[in-house]
Amino acid sequence: MSWGTELWDQFDNLEKHTQWGIDILEKYIKFVKERTEIELSYAKQLRNLSKKYQPKKNSKEEEEYKYTSCKAFISTLNEMNDYAGQHEVISENMASQIIVDLARYVQELKQERKSNFHDGRKAQQHIETCWKQLESSKRRFERDCKEADRAQQYFEKMDADINVTKADVEKARQQAQIRHQMAEDSKADYSSILQKFNHEQHEYYHTHIPNIFQKIQEMEERRIVRIGESMKTYAEVDRQVIPIIGKCLDGIVKAAESIDQKNDSQLVIEAYKSGFEPPGDIEFEDYTQPMKRTVSDNSLSNSRGEGKPDLKFGGKSKGKLWPFIKKNKLSLKLGATPEDFSNLPPEQRRKKLQQKVDELNKEIQKEMDQRDAITKMKDVYLKNPQMGDPASLDHKLAEVSQNIEKLRLETQKFEAWLAEVEGRLPARSEQARRQSGLYDSQNPPTVNNCAQDRESPDGSYTEEQSQESEVKVLATDFDDEFDDEEPLPAIGTCKALYTFEGQNEGTISVIEGETLYVIEEDKGDGWTRIRRNEDEEGYVPTSYVEVCLDKNAKGAKTYI
């Protein structure tokens, strides 16, 4: 099966077919190129998707990713990032192993095809030239034969005519001989050219064209083999990344299996546990007692004396629901966060303080490592002065030591707050039990009009309140329920220890040294309600003021 023998007369069709083969190869190259672009675009979109859902560093969102389900999601995003990398590998390998290789081969193929068909056209032109020579010699031989016949006939006519002179007959005879000689020469030339043409034609159809067509056939078969190999490479490039993609998918499955719902539930407890105990039952407030009074003065005085315990019960009943009252909700909206986290409940404050202490310890360790490194470098400089000046490190060493000292003082401060919180947790539980109604309501606690028994703003609240403060709590709740605009009475005074910029809704700005009226004590959320005049009142951090209650306080002060 050879194109040279089977398709000896299909030169033009072979030329068209081989051009079509090159077009097919270029079309396949374009297909692979577009596939690489799709892979790159897909990988880019996957990476952008993974980046979009990654938690932002140093944000609240990052803190939320401590749960196992969120960690599994992060692992999924990371695996998808690696998954995208494999699609980039597919694109790169297809570009280098298929596109570049085939593009170079197409150029070589075009050059080889051009050379082969050039040789074919050259052979065609040669045989056409030989054919034209043959036709020319044939026509000349035919013409000379006809001329010789006419000359012979003219001679015979002249020789038969008795009226023609002998000279004219001789002349006609010579002319006929010349024409016969020319015909013989043309015959010989035609015969020679015919033999030569037959030889060339035999060589053309049996040697030159078969050889050229054989080369074209081999070229076309190599093209077919090459495109088949490229298709195999195309599949292998995909197959090579399948194990790694499988590992990515296995990683996602492993991350999903690592989700622990119990652990996440425990983390929720650790994140939001306040450390307080639930409030107890609300005591019954008997408002029918005034109806039992008599018209006498004694009964009137007794009823007046009995009014205060009722108010106190009302204050206590409201006090033990303190995590849910309106003021606590307001404190959540305030933006100012005290350094000691006194605005948080005890358990959350302890966690924040512990976290801060751990961070400071890490910073101290980092600074100590840096100091050790500088010290070692200084020792090296002392032993080998040519390496550097030891004195040049003294300033840096002093600076690091100063930083360590600052961090240690800061750590001691937070450790003191932490020890204070951890030492009060049991006391807070006992207090919560008393406020839950487990103590004897018939024996009201001793009134201590000074705020010295109040705890610092670590989320706790005053154990014992004056009767006036209890009346104030009842009035505040009554105002909340019935939207009464009557201002609360002042229960004491306070002096601003620091300047506070009240920028949030519900707060009030104070200047250091300023004296104001206290109208509502700290209920355990770290905020005290004060008044400057009838129109200006709001909340300030309890740690920013020095509070002293009026009247029965007897000058006693508490420093918050």
Disulfide bonds with the S-S distance in Angstrom:
none
